Amino acid sequence: MINVLFCGNDGVFDGVLTTTLSILKRTETKEAFNIYLFTMDVSYLNPKYIPISGEKAAFLDSVVKSYNPENKITLIDITPYYKKEFAGSPNEGCYCSPYTLIRLFADMIPDIPEKMLYLDCDIMFNRDITLLYNQDISEYEYAAAPDHYGKYLIRPDYINAGVLLFNITKCKETKLFEKARNQIKTKKWLFADQDALWHSTTKKKMLPQKFNDQKFLHPKSTVVRHFSKRLFWLPFPHTDNIKQWHITKVHKIFKYDQFDDILYEYVYLKTKFEREIQK
């Protein structure tokens, strides 16, 4: 079983659907996928911070099962853990959203698998997921690629936490998540959980940039294209946060057509889901 983890509120549907389709359509393995969705209700912080709905989880489950009947979606409510540990913490209003913090509870969830690939929802696989998932991390807490900007501005081994291959067993031994949670509760970090994880790490495996390309897509080498916010120099210096489901911008600005088969199916499936909900 290949175990994948996404975290987010009800608004991550487009990201989870497109990322999951990219995994399924670019991977040849017959091994089944268990895709975990960590979610929570913190609508007291923001009306948009509601959990992934059961209807969306069920639809995603039907999608993954259409590729392999043994695939499944596992929806887990993290609300009690979050409220107990992080409510009122210095990082509750972090740069992205409190949902970036909830992967730090992975060690506390019963029956969580020993190996798990965490993915942000703005990611597309350009090549087979097994190139990443089958990395040997038996002696490491996790494997990660450098942060594109942080490797220059902070340190060469500063990681981007959008793609993390966790050895959960080792993380429990070293108390990685527990240490990171304590950092979140006691210190204000610019990049919240990413900084907390990096500062709490005992031993990590650094991966080549191709496993988390945050700026470029090299058609023959890039395994993961991460559609994170990036700097553009033309027509004037500015940042933009183009995601893979912004199809027009993906074509016009990035000039990518590598994902067209995935995005075509995404549009079809999203339309199908919206019609089903309206009935």
KEKE-315030 format. One line per field, with one value per residue: residue number from 0; residue in three letters; x, y, z of N, C-alpha, C in turn. Coordinates in steps of 0.05 Angstrom, whole numbers. Atoms other than C-alpha are relative to their C-alpha. Example, Ala and Ser with C-alpha at 12.3 -4.5 7.8 and 13.67 -1.06 7.14 Angstrom:
2
resi	c(0; 1)
resn	c(ALA; SER)
n_px	c(18; -16)
n_py	c(-24; -24)
n_pz	c(0; -1)
ca_px	c(246; 273)
ca_py	c(-90; -21)
ca_pz	c(156; 143)
c_px	c(18; -15)
c_py	c(24; 22)
c_pz	c(0; 14)
# end
This chain:
279
resi	c(0; 1; 2; 3; 4; 5; 6; 7; 8; 9; 10; 11; 12; 13; 14; 15; 16; 17; 18; 19; 20; 21; 22; 23; 24; 25; 26; 27; 28; 29; 30; 31; 32; 33; 34; 35; 36; 37; 38; 39; 40; 41; 42; 43; 44; 45; 46; 47; 48; 49; 50; 51; 52; 53; 54; 55; 56; 57; 58; 59; 60; 61; 62; 63; 64; 65; 66; 67; 68; 69; 70; 71; 72; 73; 74; 75; 76; 77; 78; 79; 80; 81; 82; 83; 84; 85; 86; 87; 88; 89; 90; 91; 92; 93; 94; 95; 96; 97; 98; 99; 100; 101; 102; 103; 104; 105; 106; 107; 108; 109; 110; 111; 112; 113; 114; 115; 116; 117; 118; 119; 120; 121; 122; 123; 124; 125; 126; 127; 128; 129; 130; 131; 132; 133; 134; 135; 136; 137; 138; 139; 140; 141; 142; 143; 144; 145; 146; 147; 148; 149; 150; 151; 152; 153; 154; 155; 156; 157; 158; 159; 160; 161; 162; 163; 164; 165; 166; 167; 168; 169; 170; 171; 172; 173; 174; 175; 176; 177; 178; 179; 180; 181; 182; 183; 184; 185; 186; 187; 188; 189; 190; 191; 192; 193; 194; 195; 196; 197; 198; 199; 200; 201; 202; 203; 204; 205; 206; 207; 208; 209; 210; 211; 212; 213; 214; 215; 216; 217; 218; 219; 220; 221; 222; 223; 224; 225; 226; 227; 228; 229; 230; 231; 232; 233; 234; 235; 236; 237; 238; 239; 240; 241; 242; 243; 244; 245; 246; 247; 248; 249; 250; 251; 252; 253; 254; 255; 256; 257; 258; 259; 260; 261; 262; 263; 264; 265; 266; 267; 268; 269; 270; 271; 272; 273; 274; 275; 276; 277; 278)
resn	c(MET; ILE; ASN; VAL; LEU; PHE; CYS; GLY; ASN; ASP; GLY; VAL; PHE; ASP; GLY; VAL; LEU; THR; THR; THR; LEU; SER; ILE; LEU; LYS; ARG; THR; GLU; THR; LYS; GLU; ALA; PHE; ASN; ILE; TYR; LEU; PHE; THR; MET; ASP; VAL; SER; TYR; LEU; ASN; PRO; LYS; TYR; ILE; PRO; ILE; SER; GLY; GLU; LYS; ALA; ALA; PHE; LEU; ASP; SER; VAL; VAL; LYS; SER; TYR; ASN; PRO; GLU; ASN; LYS; ILE; THR; LEU; ILE; ASP; ILE; THR; PRO; TYR; TYR; LYS; LYS; GLU; PHE; ALA; GLY; SER; PRO; ASN; GLU; GLY; CYS; TYR; CYS; SER; PRO; TYR; THR; LEU; ILE; ARG; LEU; PHE; ALA; ASP; MET; ILE; PRO; ASP; ILE; PRO; GLU; LYS; MET; LEU; TYR; LEU; ASP; CYS; ASP; ILE; MET; PHE; ASN; ARG; ASP; ILE; THR; LEU; LEU; TYR; ASN; GLN; ASP; ILE; SER; GLU; TYR; GLU; TYR; ALA; ALA; ALA; PRO; ASP; HIS; TYR; GLY; LYS; TYR; LEU; ILE; ARG; PRO; ASP; TYR; ILE; ASN; ALA; GLY; VAL; LEU; LEU; PHE; ASN; ILE; THR; LYS; CYS; LYS; GLU; THR; LYS; LEU; PHE; GLU; LYS; ALA; ARG; ASN; GLN; ILE; LYS; THR; LYS; LYS; TRP; LEU; PHE; ALA; ASP; GLN; ASP; ALA; LEU; TRP; HIS; SER; THR; THR; LYS; LYS; LYS; MET; LEU; PRO; GLN; LYS; PHE; ASN; ASP; GLN; LYS; PHE; LEU; HIS; PRO; LYS; SER; THR; VAL; VAL; ARG; HIS; PHE; SER; LYS; ARG; LEU; PHE; TRP; LEU; PRO; PHE; PRO; HIS; THR; ASP; ASN; ILE; LYS; GLN; TRP; HIS; ILE; THR; LYS; VAL; HIS; LYS; ILE; PHE; LYS; TYR; ASP; GLN; PHE; ASP; ASP; ILE; LEU; TYR; GLU; TYR; VAL; TYR; LEU; LYS; THR; LYS; PHE; GLU; ARG; GLU; ILE; GLN; LYS)
n_px	c(17; -13; 16; -3; 14; 7; 13; 13; 29; 18; -8; -23; 10; -12; -28; -2; 9; -20; -24; 5; 1; -27; -12; 12; -5; -29; -12; 6; 1; 25; 4; 23; -5; 18; -3; 11; 7; 3; 15; 10; 19; -8; 15; 0; -22; 7; 23; -8; -15; 18; -13; 6; 27; 3; 7; -24; -17; 13; -4; -28; -3; 9; -20; -24; 8; 4; -26; -6; 20; -12; -7; 20; -3; 4; 5; -5; 5; -22; 9; -6; -29; -8; 10; -15; -29; -8; 18; -12; -29; -12; 0; 27; 4; -25; 1; 17; 24; -6; 0; -27; -11; 12; -16; -17; 14; 0; -8; 21; 24; -2; -3; -12; -20; -27; -12; 21; -8; 16; -1; 17; 21; -6; -22; 7; -21; -8; -10; 10; -3; -18; -27; -2; 10; -18; -25; -7; -2; 0; -17; 6; 27; 14; -15; 11; -17; -5; 17; -14; -12; -13; -27; -18; 4; -2; -22; 4; 17; 26; 19; 27; 17; 23; -3; -15; 3; -5; -4; 16; -13; -24; 9; 9; -24; -14; 20; -1; 25; 4; -17; 11; 24; -9; -10; 23; 14; -16; -15; 12; -17; 9; 12; 16; -6; -24; -22; 0; -10; -29; -15; 4; -10; -24; -14; 17; -13; 5; 6; -4; 22; 20; 22; 18; -8; 18; -2; -3; 8; -18; 17; -11; -11; 17; 19; 21; 1; 14; 10; 0; -3; -27; -8; -3; -15; 12; -11; -12; -2; 24; 5; 26; 6; 14; 3; 3; 28; 3; -8; -7; -26; -20; -6; -10; -24; -20; -1; -1; 22; -6; 20; 27; 17; 9; 18; 24; 16; 8; 23; 22; 8; 11; 27; 17; 5; 18; 27; 11; 8; 24; 24)
n_py	c(-24; -26; -18; -28; -17; -28; -14; -24; -5; 8; -13; 13; 21; -2; 8; 28; 14; -2; 14; 29; 9; 0; 25; 24; 1; 1; 22; 26; 21; 13; -3; -17; -25; -9; -29; -11; -28; -12; -25; -9; -22; -23; -23; -23; -17; -10; 15; 19; 23; 22; 25; 13; 12; 29; 3; -3; 23; 23; -2; 6; 29; 13; -5; 17; 28; 5; 8; 26; 3; 1; -27; -11; -26; 2; -27; 0; -25; -7; -23; 2; -2; -27; -17; 6; -6; -24; -23; -23; 1; -22; 4; 5; -17; 3; -12; 14; 5; 19; 27; 9; 10; 24; 24; 4; 19; 26; 21; 4; 12; 29; 17; -15; 17; -6; -17; -17; -23; -24; -18; -23; 4; -14; 16; 18; 20; 1; 27; 20; -6; 19; -11; -14; 15; 23; -9; 14; -19; 16; -12; -29; -8; -7; -10; -24; -15; -27; -22; -13; -26; 3; 12; -22; -22; 9; 19; 19; 23; -9; 16; -8; 20; 8; 28; 12; 29; 6; 26; -6; 15; -15; -26; 5; 5; -25; -20; -23; -14; -11; -23; -21; -11; -18; -24; -15; -11; -18; -20; -10; 5; -12; 21; 18; 29; 6; -8; 16; 27; -2; -4; 23; 24; 14; 10; -1; 7; -21; 10; -19; -19; 11; 11; -22; -23; -22; -22; 9; 27; 13; 22; 27; 6; -7; 19; -16; -29; -12; -26; -18; -28; -5; -26; -5; -24; -15; -24; -15; 19; 4; 28; 10; 26; 15; 28; 18; -2; -25; 12; -21; -10; 22; 0; -25; -10; 21; 13; 29; 17; 27; 9; -4; 24; 0; -23; 6; 17; -15; -17; 18; 11; -21; -6; 22; -2; -23; 8; 19; -15; -16; 16)
n_pz	c(0; 1; -17; 7; -19; 5; -22; 9; -5; 22; 24; 14; 18; 27; -2; -6; 24; 21; -9; -1; 28; 11; -11; 12; 29; 6; -15; 12; -20; -6; -28; -7; -15; -22; -1; -25; -1; -26; 2; -26; -1; -17; 12; -18; 9; 26; 10; 21; -11; -7; 8; 26; -4; 5; 29; 16; -6; 13; 28; 4; -3; 25; 22; -3; 4; 28; 10; -13; -21; -26; -9; -18; -14; -28; -11; -29; -12; -18; -16; -29; -5; 5; -21; -25; 1; 14; -2; -13; 2; 15; 29; 9; 23; 16; 27; 19; -15; -21; 10; 5; -25; -11; 6; -24; -18; 13; -19; -20; 12; -3; 24; 22; 11; -8; 20; 11; 16; -2; 23; 2; 20; 25; 11; 22; 7; 28; 3; -18; -29; -13; 1; -25; -23; -6; -12; -26; -23; -24; -21; -1; -8; 24; 23; 11; 18; -9; 8; 23; -8; -26; 2; 5; -19; -28; -1; 22; -7; -9; 17; 5; -13; 17; 7; -22; -2; -29; -13; -25; -22; -9; -12; -27; -17; -6; -9; 19; 1; -26; -2; 18; -13; -21; 13; 10; -23; -16; 16; 24; 23; 25; 16; -18; -3; 15; -17; -24; 8; 6; -24; -18; 14; -9; 24; 24; 26; 20; 26; 22; 4; 18; -16; -9; 17; -7; 19; 28; 8; 19; 9; -2; -26; -23; -10; -12; 5; -22; 9; -22; 7; 10; 10; 29; 5; 22; 12; -22; -22; -15; -7; 8; -13; 21; -7; 23; 10; 15; 25; 19; -8; 4; 29; 10; -13; -1; 26; -4; 11; -10; -19; 12; -3; -28; -4; 14; -17; -23; 7; 3; -26; -17; 10; -8; -29; -4; 9; -20; -24; 6; 2)
ca_px	c(0; 25; 3; -7; -28; -64; -86; -136; -206; -265; -232; -175; -220; -191; -120; -131; -169; -116; -57; -89; -105; -33; -10; -58; -45; 31; 42; 47; 48; -8; 0; -61; -63; -91; -100; -109; -145; -132; -183; -216; -268; -238; -291; -287; -222; -249; -316; -279; -243; -294; -275; -273; -345; -365; -394; -328; -289; -339; -332; -256; -261; -302; -250; -191; -230; -244; -169; -162; -218; -169; -152; -186; -195; -189; -219; -195; -220; -162; -204; -197; -121; -115; -158; -121; -51; -52; -112; -86; -14; 34; 29; -47; -48; 10; 26; -16; -70; -75; -85; -11; 0; -43; 6; 45; -7; 10; 43; -19; -68; -84; -63; -25; 22; 97; 113; 73; 82; 56; 38; 14; -48; -14; 29; 28; 67; 103; 132; 118; 106; 147; 210; 197; 159; 210; 267; 303; 290; 300; 353; 319; 259; 240; 264; 254; 281; 311; 268; 282; 293; 311; 372; 402; 373; 375; 418; 432; 396; 335; 276; 211; 157; 108; 135; 156; 167; 159; 187; 133; 168; 233; 195; 163; 231; 262; 198; 203; 129; 126; 186; 156; 90; 126; 160; 93; 65; 123; 156; 131; 160; 158; 142; 107; 108; 163; 210; 188; 201; 269; 292; 267; 300; 350; 367; 337; 352; 361; 331; 348; 306; 270; 228; 199; 211; 181; 200; 214; 187; 240; 198; 246; 271; 221; 182; 141; 122; 102; 58; 78; 80; 140; 176; 169; 216; 175; 142; 163; 185; 124; 99; 41; 8; -12; -41; -49; -125; -115; -114; -112; -52; -17; -22; -9; 43; 78; 63; 54; 15; 45; -14; -71; -96; -100; -133; -183; -206; -206; -255; -299; -300; -311; -370; -398; -391; -425; -483; -491; -493; -546; -594)
ca_py	c(0; 69; 119; 192; 249; 314; 366; 421; 450; 442; 488; 440; 397; 423; 412; 343; 321; 346; 321; 253; 247; 264; 207; 157; 176; 179; 117; 46; 7; -42; -27; 4; 75; 96; 172; 204; 270; 306; 361; 401; 452; 518; 563; 605; 632; 641; 622; 587; 540; 484; 411; 372; 348; 275; 285; 308; 253; 201; 228; 227; 155; 136; 169; 131; 66; 75; 65; 7; -20; -28; 46; 86; 154; 158; 222; 239; 295; 329; 382; 354; 348; 418; 451; 416; 431; 493; 536; 605; 587; 639; 607; 601; 659; 632; 654; 602; 573; 532; 471; 470; 452; 390; 342; 350; 304; 245; 207; 213; 182; 109; 57; 108; 72; 68; 105; 163; 215; 283; 329; 400; 407; 449; 394; 354; 290; 292; 222; 159; 169; 106; 144; 184; 137; 80; 122; 86; 127; 71; 111; 179; 215; 240; 257; 325; 370; 439; 500; 537; 605; 582; 542; 609; 656; 611; 548; 497; 443; 485; 442; 457; 421; 414; 345; 303; 228; 208; 148; 151; 97; 137; 202; 170; 146; 215; 251; 295; 313; 324; 371; 408; 416; 446; 495; 515; 527; 567; 605; 648; 623; 657; 592; 559; 483; 483; 520; 479; 413; 436; 459; 395; 347; 296; 264; 278; 254; 311; 296; 326; 387; 345; 315; 383; 432; 497; 540; 499; 439; 396; 348; 290; 296; 332; 283; 334; 403; 445; 504; 547; 623; 647; 708; 733; 785; 806; 851; 878; 842; 812; 748; 705; 644; 604; 536; 476; 485; 555; 523; 586; 613; 545; 549; 622; 638; 572; 546; 475; 423; 363; 360; 370; 298; 305; 374; 351; 295; 342; 390; 331; 302; 369; 384; 315; 325; 394; 365; 308; 357; 399; 340)
ca_pz	c(0; -19; 34; 16; 62; 45; 96; 87; 92; 45; -5; -24; -68; -134; -109; -80; -143; -192; -151; -141; -216; -232; -186; -215; -288; -283; -241; -269; -203; -188; -114; -81; -53; 14; 10; 78; 85; 150; 161; 217; 235; 259; 229; 292; 262; 192; 161; 105; 153; 151; 143; 78; 69; 69; -1; -29; 6; -21; -91; -87; -63; -124; -169; -139; -140; -214; -224; -175; -131; -74; -72; -18; 14; 89; 120; 190; 234; 270; 305; 376; 370; 342; 395; 451; 426; 381; 398; 414; 395; 367; 298; 294; 245; 204; 133; 99; 144; 207; 163; 148; 221; 226; 193; 258; 291; 246; 303; 347; 298; 314; 261; 220; 171; 182; 117; 89; 35; 54; -4; -9; -53; -106; -134; -199; -213; -279; -269; -230; -155; -139; -159; -96; -51; -58; -32; 25; 88; 138; 175; 168; 197; 129; 59; 28; -27; -16; -14; -79; -46; 24; 0; -20; 33; 95; 88; 33; 72; 87; 62; 29; 69; 11; -4; 55; 55; 128; 164; 219; 260; 263; 276; 337; 362; 357; 377; 315; 314; 389; 386; 326; 363; 422; 375; 346; 416; 442; 384; 327; 261; 194; 158; 217; 212; 159; 206; 266; 229; 204; 272; 305; 256; 280; 212; 144; 73; 23; -44; -112; -132; -184; -128; -111; -168; -143; -202; -264; -301; -335; -377; -374; -303; -258; -216; -177; -201; -142; -161; -102; -101; -141; -165; -236; -264; -325; -345; -276; -212; -178; -145; -169; -139; -201; -184; -230; -234; -261; -329; -372; -334; -336; -412; -423; -371; -359; -429; -402; -440; -403; -355; -406; -401; -325; -327; -379; -333; -274; -310; -329; -258; -224; -269; -255; -180; -183; -222; -172; -114; -148; -156)
c_px	c(18; -17; 7; -17; -4; -12; -14; -29; -16; 8; 23; -9; 14; 29; 3; -8; 22; 25; -4; -2; 28; 16; -10; 7; 29; 14; -9; -4; -28; -7; -22; 9; -20; 6; -14; -6; -3; -15; -10; -19; 11; -13; -3; 23; -6; -23; 7; 14; -19; 13; -8; -26; 1; -6; 24; 19; -11; 5; 29; 5; -10; 19; 24; -7; -5; 27; 8; -20; 11; 10; -22; 8; -7; -2; 2; -3; 21; -8; 7; 30; 9; -8; 15; 28; 6; -19; 13; 31; 11; -2; -28; -8; 23; -5; -20; -27; 6; 0; 28; 12; -9; 14; 18; -13; 1; 7; -21; -24; 3; 2; 11; 23; 29; 14; -23; 12; -19; 4; -18; -20; 5; 24; -11; 24; 3; 10; -10; 6; 20; 29; 6; -6; 19; 28; 5; 3; 1; 16; -6; -28; -17; 19; -14; 20; 4; -23; 14; 13; 15; 28; 21; -1; 4; 24; -4; -17; -27; -21; -25; -19; -25; 0; 17; -6; 8; 5; -13; 13; 24; -9; -10; 23; 14; -18; 0; -25; -5; 18; -10; -25; 7; 11; -23; -14; 15; 15; -16; 20; -11; -15; -12; 11; 26; 25; 1; 11; 30; 17; -2; 12; 26; 16; -20; 16; -7; -3; 7; -24; -22; -24; -18; 9; -20; 0; -1; -13; 19; -14; 11; 11; -18; -20; -25; 3; -18; -8; -3; 3; 29; 3; 2; 14; -13; -30; 12; 2; -26; -2; -28; -3; -17; -1; -7; -29; -7; 9; 9; 28; 22; 8; 14; 26; 22; 5; 4; -23; 4; -23; -29; -18; -12; -21; -27; -18; -9; -25; -25; -11; -12; -28; -19; -7; -20; -29; -13; -10; -25; -26; -15)
c_py	c(25; 20; 29; 16; 28; 12; 25; 2; -8; 12; -13; -21; 0; -10; -30; -16; 0; -15; -30; -11; -2; -25; -24; -3; -2; -24; -27; -22; -11; 2; 20; 25; 4; 30; 11; 30; 9; 27; 7; 23; 21; 25; 23; 19; 14; -16; -20; -25; -21; -26; -10; -16; -30; -5; 1; -24; -25; 1; -6; -30; -15; 4; -19; -29; -7; -9; -27; -3; -1; 27; 11; 27; -4; 29; -1; 28; 6; 21; -3; 3; 29; 18; -4; 11; 29; 24; 23; 1; 23; -3; -6; 17; 0; 8; -13; -4; -20; -29; -10; -13; -28; -26; -7; -19; -28; -23; -6; -14; -31; -14; 15; -18; 9; 19; 15; 24; 23; 17; 24; -5; 14; -13; -17; -19; -1; -28; -17; 6; -19; 9; 15; -18; -23; 8; -14; 22; -15; 12; 30; 4; 6; 6; 24; 13; 28; 19; 17; 26; -3; -12; 22; 20; -10; -19; -20; -24; 8; -12; 16; -23; -7; -28; -13; -30; -8; -29; 4; -14; 15; 26; -4; -5; 25; 22; 25; 17; 14; 25; 23; 13; 19; 26; 18; 14; 21; 22; 8; -4; 13; -20; -22; -28; -7; 6; -19; -28; 1; 2; -24; -26; -11; -9; -1; -8; 22; -13; 20; 18; -11; -12; 21; 25; 22; 23; -9; -28; -10; -25; -28; -7; 7; -22; 14; 29; 13; 29; 19; 29; 5; 28; 0; 27; 18; 0; 19; -20; -2; -30; -7; -28; -17; -29; -16; 1; 27; -5; 20; 11; -21; -1; 25; 10; -20; -14; -30; -13; -29; -12; 1; -24; -1; 22; -4; -18; 14; 17; -18; -9; 22; 8; -22; 2; 23; -6; -20; 14; 15; -16; -2)
c_pz	c(0; 15; -5; 19; -12; 25; -11; 8; -25; -27; -15; -20; -27; 2; 5; -25; -22; 7; -1; -29; -12; 10; -15; -30; -8; 13; -12; 21; 3; 30; 6; 15; 22; 3; 24; -4; 29; -3; 28; -4; 19; -12; 19; -6; -26; -11; -21; 11; 10; -11; -28; 4; -7; -29; -18; 4; -14; -30; -7; 2; -25; -23; 3; -5; -29; -13; 11; 23; 28; 10; 18; 11; 29; 12; 30; 11; 22; 20; 30; 6; -3; 23; 26; -1; -10; 3; 15; -1; -16; -30; -11; -24; -19; -29; -19; 12; 22; -9; -7; 25; 7; -8; 24; 20; -11; 20; 21; -11; 2; -28; -24; -11; 7; -20; -13; -15; 3; -25; 4; -23; -26; -14; -23; -4; -30; -7; 22; 29; 13; -1; 26; 24; 7; 9; 27; 21; 26; 23; 4; 11; -24; -23; -11; -19; 11; -7; -20; 8; 26; -1; -5; 24; 29; 3; -23; 6; 11; -19; -7; 9; -16; -9; 21; 1; 28; 6; 28; 24; 12; 13; 28; 18; 8; 10; -18; 2; 27; 4; -17; 12; 22; -11; -8; 24; 15; -16; -25; -23; -25; -17; 17; 2; -15; 17; 24; -6; -4; 25; 19; -11; 12; -24; -23; -25; -20; -27; -22; -5; -17; 14; 12; -14; 4; -20; -29; -4; -22; -9; 5; 28; 24; 7; 11; -8; 21; -8; 24; -10; -9; -11; -30; -4; -22; 1; 21; 23; 16; 7; -10; 11; -19; 8; -25; -11; -13; -29; -21; 5; -4; -29; -9; 12; 2; -26; 3; -14; 10; 18; -12; 4; 28; 4; -15; 17; 25; -6; -3; 27; 18; -9; 7; 29; 5; -9; 19; 25; -4; -2; 26)
# end
